[in-house]
Amino acid sequence: MAKKKSKKEAEADKSIDLNDNHAEEISLDDQIKEEKDKFLRLFAEFENYKRRTARERIELFSTASEEVMISLLPVLDDFDRASVEIEKDKDNEILKGVLLIKNKLFDSLKSKGLDLIEVKKGDEFNADDHEAVTQIPAPNKKMQGKIIDVIEKGYRLGEKVIRYPKVVIGK
């Protein structure tokens, strides 16, 4: 025969059941908080991934033509040298034709993001922006540490320097 529980025992069992239910609620709340935290972290990580890949894609598109641009820079240099030599002969019609072709090529490259780095004689030399080929005695004290001559033009593709200007500096 089953023994009937006393009133105290019944209340104790009820109290245990309530404590178990309360413990389960707390445990479920903790699990919900953990899952919500995991979800928020995963969402933030995904947003960072989207931003990073978008930035990398933009960089890739802006520098995808870098190799082609670098291979065409000597052609631009040859046009500059040809212009100087033709100018010596005073043949204006040939000079006009060469300059027309050079400008058309440069404009096409410029539309794809190529920019000339402006460097002039007398500018201050900066090792971060210029490549020194050699140093020669300065013609006067004012030209010491400054650019005496520009040997090769420098170019930038977007924000990236693809060829630094090569210069001669005075010492």
Rosetta silent file (secondary structure, phi, psi, omega in degrees, C-alpha in Angstrom):
SEQUENCE: MAKKKSKKEAEADKSIDLNDNHAEEISLDDQIKEEKDKFLRLFAEFENYKRRTARERIELFSTASEEVMISLLPVLDDFDRASVEIEKDKDNEILKGVLLIKNKLFDSLKSKGLDLIEVKKGDEFNADDHEAVTQIPAPNKKMQGKIIDVIEKGYRLGEKVIRYPKVVIGK
SCORE:     score description
SCORE:     0.000 S_00000001
   1 L     0.000  142.431 -179.711    0.000    0.000    0.000 S_00000001
   2 L   -81.049  134.906 -178.557    1.086    3.430   -0.815 S_00000001
   3 L   -83.798  134.081  179.859    1.704    5.553    2.105 S_00000001
   4 L   -76.315  135.685 -177.616   -0.066    8.906    2.078 S_00000001
   5 L   -78.460  147.761  177.184    2.294   11.867    2.194 S_00000001
   6 L   -75.728  166.655 -178.223    2.097   14.292    4.993 S_00000001
   7 H   -62.019  -39.111  179.516    1.231   17.894    4.348 S_00000001
   8 H   -65.195  -42.569  179.991    4.854   18.964    4.901 S_00000001
   9 H   -65.019  -39.236  179.678    6.147   16.397    2.457 S_00000001
  10 H   -64.181  -42.585  178.821    3.618   17.484   -0.177 S_00000001
  11 H   -65.598  -37.790  179.230    4.633   21.143    0.238 S_00000001
  12 H   -65.041  -41.875  177.800    8.315   20.174    0.013 S_00000001
  13 H   -63.167  -40.889  178.453    7.655   18.269   -3.230 S_00000001
  14 H   -63.066  -42.479  179.292    5.771   21.294   -4.622 S_00000001
  15 H   -62.782  -41.054  178.398    8.635   23.552   -3.631 S_00000001
  16 H   -64.343  -43.239  178.656   11.121   21.257   -5.387 S_00000001
  17 H   -61.547  -43.476  179.495    8.930   21.248   -8.520 S_00000001
  18 H   -64.255  -42.111  178.474    8.754   25.078   -8.481 S_00000001
  19 H   -63.289  -40.525  178.202   12.524   25.324   -7.999 S_00000001
  20 H   -63.506  -44.885  178.430   13.056   22.909  -10.896 S_00000001
  21 H   -61.795  -42.587  179.534   10.719   24.961  -13.133 S_00000001
  22 H   -64.614  -41.423  178.625   12.450   28.179  -12.089 S_00000001
  23 H   -64.576  -39.941  178.061   15.865   26.628  -12.773 S_00000001
  24 H   -64.517  -41.748  178.131   14.655   25.469  -16.197 S_00000001
  25 H   -60.938  -45.112  179.382   13.390   29.011  -16.991 S_00000001
  26 H   -62.716  -43.478  179.372   16.741   30.520  -15.994 S_00000001
  27 H   -62.811  -42.838  178.176   18.555   27.905  -18.051 S_00000001
  28 H   -64.973  -40.524  177.199   16.330   28.612  -21.076 S_00000001
  29 H   -61.724  -42.092  177.931   16.855   32.370  -20.672 S_00000001
  30 H   -62.953  -42.691  179.544   20.615   31.825  -20.606 S_00000001
  31 H   -64.036  -41.130  178.403   20.439   29.665  -23.723 S_00000001
  32 H   -62.531  -44.047  178.522   18.347   32.304  -25.511 S_00000001
  33 H   -61.746  -42.389  178.545   20.861   34.995  -24.555 S_00000001
  34 H   -61.524  -46.593 -178.915   23.752   32.813  -25.789 S_00000001
  35 H   -65.436  -39.287  178.625   22.028   32.108  -29.097 S_00000001
  36 H   -64.621  -42.481  178.076   21.137   35.781  -29.555 S_00000001
  37 H   -62.562  -43.985  177.738   24.758   36.744  -28.838 S_00000001
  38 H   -60.469  -43.257  179.994   26.014   34.147  -31.344 S_00000001
  39 H   -62.108  -45.592 -179.655   23.556   35.448  -33.939 S_00000001
  40 H   -63.599  -41.180  177.750   24.636   39.075  -33.436 S_00000001
  41 H   -64.649  -43.611  178.983   28.304   38.160  -33.694 S_00000001
  42 H   -63.789  -41.032  178.352   27.699   36.113  -36.824 S_00000001
  43 H   -63.788  -44.428  178.745   25.680   38.946  -38.362 S_00000001
  44 H   -63.593  -41.043  178.251   28.424   41.492  -37.580 S_00000001
  45 H   -62.706  -40.716  178.883   31.055   39.154  -39.017 S_00000001
  46 H   -66.004  -41.145  177.135   29.003   38.763  -42.194 S_00000001
  47 H   -61.817  -42.656  176.926   28.601   42.544  -42.533 S_00000001
  48 H   -62.300  -41.154  178.054   32.378   42.969  -42.166 S_00000001
  49 H   -60.857  -45.175  179.693   32.908   40.271  -44.796 S_00000001
  50 H   -61.251  -45.166  179.485   30.555   42.055  -47.214 S_00000001
  51 H   -63.505  -43.961 -178.514   32.336   45.399  -46.707 S_00000001
  52 H   -63.644  -45.717 -179.178   35.783   43.832  -47.057 S_00000001
  53 H   -67.564  -34.577  176.823   34.920   41.963  -50.258 S_00000001
  54 H   -64.948  -42.662  178.722   33.290   45.071  -51.753 S_00000001
  55 H   -64.562  -43.261  178.618   36.429   47.098  -50.989 S_00000001
  56 H   -64.314  -36.329  179.222   38.677   44.369  -52.435 S_00000001
  57 H   -66.507  -42.979  177.930   36.530   44.200  -55.546 S_00000001
  58 H   -62.116  -43.991  178.217   36.773   47.959  -56.101 S_00000001
  59 H   -62.134  -40.560  179.864   40.560   47.775  -55.642 S_00000001
  60 H   -63.141  -44.931  179.161   40.759   44.882  -58.073 S_00000001
  61 H   -64.730  -37.226 -177.432   38.809   46.761  -60.734 S_00000001
  62 H   -74.074  -25.291 -178.763   40.883   49.903  -60.275 S_00000001
  63 H  -115.285   10.916 -178.952   44.206   48.078  -60.574 S_00000001
  64 L   -63.455  -30.733 -177.382   43.238   45.238  -62.921 S_00000001
  65 L   -92.691   12.222 -175.603   44.842   47.049  -65.828 S_00000001
  66 H   -57.365  -45.338 -178.476   48.068   47.775  -63.941 S_00000001
  67 H   -62.983  -41.768  179.253   50.192   45.331  -65.951 S_00000001
  68 H   -64.590  -43.216  179.745   48.917   46.714  -69.255 S_00000001
  69 H   -61.492  -44.854 -179.396   49.552   50.281  -68.092 S_00000001
  70 H   -62.719  -38.202 -179.781   53.086   49.457  -66.985 S_00000001
  71 H   -71.425  -21.644  179.596   53.834   47.823  -70.339 S_00000001
  72 H   -91.141  -11.504 -179.939   52.597   50.944  -72.199 S_00000001
  73 H   -60.848  -40.897  176.352   54.675   53.451  -70.200 S_00000001
  74 H   -60.691  -30.923  177.070   57.794   52.902  -72.357 S_00000001
  75 H   -64.968  -43.085  176.214   55.679   53.749  -75.423 S_00000001
  76 H   -61.801  -40.596  177.730   54.759   57.085  -73.816 S_00000001
  77 H   -61.814  -41.229  179.275   58.460   57.649  -73.061 S_00000001
  78 H   -64.314  -38.430  176.389   59.321   56.926  -76.701 S_00000001
  79 H   -62.372  -40.650  178.217   56.739   59.473  -77.852 S_00000001
  80 H   -62.982  -45.378  179.140   58.336   62.076  -75.562 S_00000001
  81 H   -64.229  -40.890  178.540   61.807   61.334  -76.929 S_00000001
  82 H   -63.294  -39.873  179.168   60.518   61.409  -80.525 S_00000001
  83 H   -61.405  -43.234 -179.743   58.838   64.766  -79.894 S_00000001
  84 H   -63.098  -44.177 -178.293   62.095   66.264  -78.606 S_00000001
  85 H   -69.007  -41.215 -179.910   64.062   64.998  -81.626 S_00000001
  86 H   -67.103  -35.189  178.684   61.463   66.077  -84.184 S_00000001
  87 H   -61.569  -32.939  178.779   61.293   69.507  -82.540 S_00000001
  88 H   -65.021  -34.569 -178.616   65.031   69.904  -83.221 S_00000001
  89 H   -79.814   -9.643 -179.980   64.427   69.424  -86.966 S_00000001
  90 L    61.662   27.395  176.599   61.708   72.109  -86.956 S_00000001
  91 L   -92.465   92.720 -172.192   59.377   69.852  -88.991 S_00000001
  92 H   -66.064  -33.856 -177.424   56.063   71.055  -87.556 S_00000001
  93 H   -68.000  -44.097  177.851   53.794   68.709  -89.522 S_00000001
  94 H   -66.022  -42.060  178.972   55.511   65.534  -88.299 S_00000001
  95 H   -59.764  -43.412  178.857   55.663   66.972  -84.759 S_00000001
  96 H   -60.690  -42.374  179.556   51.923   67.691  -84.855 S_00000001
  97 H   -64.963  -44.397  179.659   51.217   64.113  -85.971 S_00000001
  98 H   -64.689  -43.812  179.552   53.416   62.558  -83.291 S_00000001
  99 H   -65.234  -36.142  178.550   51.929   64.795  -80.582 S_00000001
 100 H   -62.693  -45.774  179.554   48.416   63.978  -81.786 S_00000001
 101 H   -65.722  -43.625  179.965   49.068   60.220  -81.479 S_00000001
 102 H   -60.916  -46.684 -178.672   50.826   60.636  -78.115 S_00000001
 103 H   -65.098  -37.213  178.569   47.985   62.750  -76.689 S_00000001
 104 H   -64.494  -44.962  177.905   45.374   60.302  -77.948 S_00000001
 105 H   -62.504  -46.913 -178.336   47.196   57.385  -76.294 S_00000001
 106 H   -64.156  -39.961  178.779   47.710   59.309  -73.040 S_00000001
 107 H   -63.875  -37.542  177.262   44.056   60.433  -72.965 S_00000001
 108 H   -64.473  -43.915  179.252   42.933   56.818  -73.431 S_00000001
 109 H   -68.599  -36.305  179.336   45.153   55.683  -70.580 S_00000001
 110 H   -64.439  -36.530  178.944   44.073   58.634  -68.445 S_00000001
 111 H   -66.516  -19.200  177.614   40.424   57.647  -68.888 S_00000001
 112 L   -95.767    6.143  173.703   41.365   54.261  -67.354 S_00000001
 113 L   110.278    1.532 -179.445   42.879   55.922  -64.267 S_00000001
 114 E   -81.140  133.069  177.243   46.492   56.715  -65.251 S_00000001
 115 E  -130.337  143.912  175.815   47.850   60.060  -63.994 S_00000001
 116 E   -81.304  136.638  175.296   51.166   61.763  -64.526 S_00000001
 117 E   -88.897  116.383 -176.475   53.079   62.657  -61.348 S_00000001
 118 L   -74.134  121.375  176.941   54.062   66.295  -61.764 S_00000001
 119 L  -138.831  132.023  179.797   57.753   66.911  -61.063 S_00000001
 120 L  -125.854  158.747  174.125   59.686   70.003  -62.123 S_00000001
 121 L   -62.718  136.302 -179.801   63.284   71.124  -61.962 S_00000001
 122 L    95.850  -10.705  176.206   63.846   72.983  -58.722 S_00000001
 123 L   -68.380  153.389  177.029   61.289   70.985  -56.710 S_00000001
 124 E   -69.992  134.575  178.225   62.390   69.722  -53.300 S_00000001
 125 L   -76.361  134.706  177.101   63.590   66.097  -53.412 S_00000001
 126 L  -133.857  117.609 -176.221   61.545   63.680  -51.325 S_00000001
 127 L   -62.567  -22.555  178.622   62.672   60.041  -51.161 S_00000001
 128 L   -76.951  -25.477 -174.864   59.067   58.919  -50.620 S_00000001
 129 L  -109.781  -15.674 -175.562   57.886   60.541  -53.864 S_00000001
 130 L  -131.439  157.510  174.372   60.945   60.386  -56.142 S_00000001
 131 E  -114.030  115.224 -178.951   63.616   57.912  -57.137 S_00000001
 132 E   -80.557  123.664  178.473   67.088   59.484  -57.209 S_00000001
 133 E   -85.852  -43.793  179.677   69.188   58.146  -60.072 S_00000001
 134 E  -158.729  168.560  174.204   72.295   60.144  -59.238 S_00000001
 135 E  -118.888  138.880  175.329   73.609   63.244  -57.506 S_00000001
 136 E  -128.412  159.916  176.928   75.601   65.920  -59.248 S_00000001
 137 L   -59.885  133.846 -178.618   77.164   69.101  -57.922 S_00000001
 138 L   -69.877  140.814  179.129   74.472   71.753  -57.701 S_00000001
 139 L   -64.778  -27.271  174.724   74.902   74.710  -60.092 S_00000001
 140 L  -150.954  168.233 -176.306   74.239   77.040  -57.137 S_00000001
 141 H   -61.898  -29.783 -179.120   73.561   76.781  -53.397 S_00000001
 142 H   -63.360  -28.743 -175.439   69.828   77.236  -53.985 S_00000001
 143 H   -91.777    1.697  178.147   69.639   73.946  -55.910 S_00000001
 144 E   -66.706  128.987 -179.996   71.288   71.782  -53.228 S_00000001
 145 L    78.133    7.137  179.791   68.935   68.948  -52.256 S_00000001
 146 E  -113.110  169.079 -178.700   66.584   69.874  -55.077 S_00000001
 147 E   -78.576  123.021  179.105   65.750   68.235  -58.372 S_00000001
 148 E   -90.260  -41.433 -177.633   68.174   69.237  -61.119 S_00000001
 149 E  -149.990  150.347  176.382   66.732   67.092  -63.919 S_00000001
 150 E  -105.898  114.511 -177.713   63.873   64.628  -64.508 S_00000001
 151 E   -81.333  -44.579 -177.489   65.167   61.505  -66.266 S_00000001
 152 E  -142.047  134.203 -179.765   61.896   59.545  -66.436 S_00000001
 153 L   -68.971  153.247  176.955   58.334   60.644  -65.675 S_00000001
 154 E  -107.134  153.361 -177.910   56.393   58.967  -62.909 S_00000001
 155 E  -135.795  151.994  179.546   52.841   57.667  -63.119 S_00000001
 156 E  -125.633  137.592  174.061   50.044   56.799  -60.726 S_00000001
 157 E  -111.923  107.317 -173.016   47.165   54.391  -61.364 S_00000001
 158 L    66.366 -121.809  178.225   44.320   55.494  -59.133 S_00000001
 159 L   -96.530   -7.566 -173.901   45.943   55.999  -55.732 S_00000001
 160 E   -97.222  131.445  176.100   48.820   53.589  -56.362 S_00000001
 161 E   -79.482  121.134  179.869   52.152   54.766  -57.767 S_00000001
 162 E   -99.900  -17.838  171.514   53.116   52.355  -60.548 S_00000001
 163 E  -154.128  123.924  178.687   56.356   54.140  -61.478 S_00000001
 164 L   -78.863  146.107  176.951   58.192   56.736  -59.420 S_00000001
 165 L   -67.434  134.696  179.249   59.737   59.670  -61.271 S_00000001
 166 E   -95.705  125.280 -172.527   63.481   59.184  -61.739 S_00000001
 167 E  -132.341  160.716  172.240   65.405   62.360  -60.972 S_00000001
 168 E  -108.008  133.660 -178.926   68.895   63.807  -60.640 S_00000001
 169 E  -116.925  154.686  178.822   69.472   65.809  -57.479 S_00000001
 170 E   -89.457  142.663  178.007   72.013   68.449  -56.566 S_00000001
 171 L  -120.148    0.000    0.000   74.471   67.943  -53.748 S_00000001
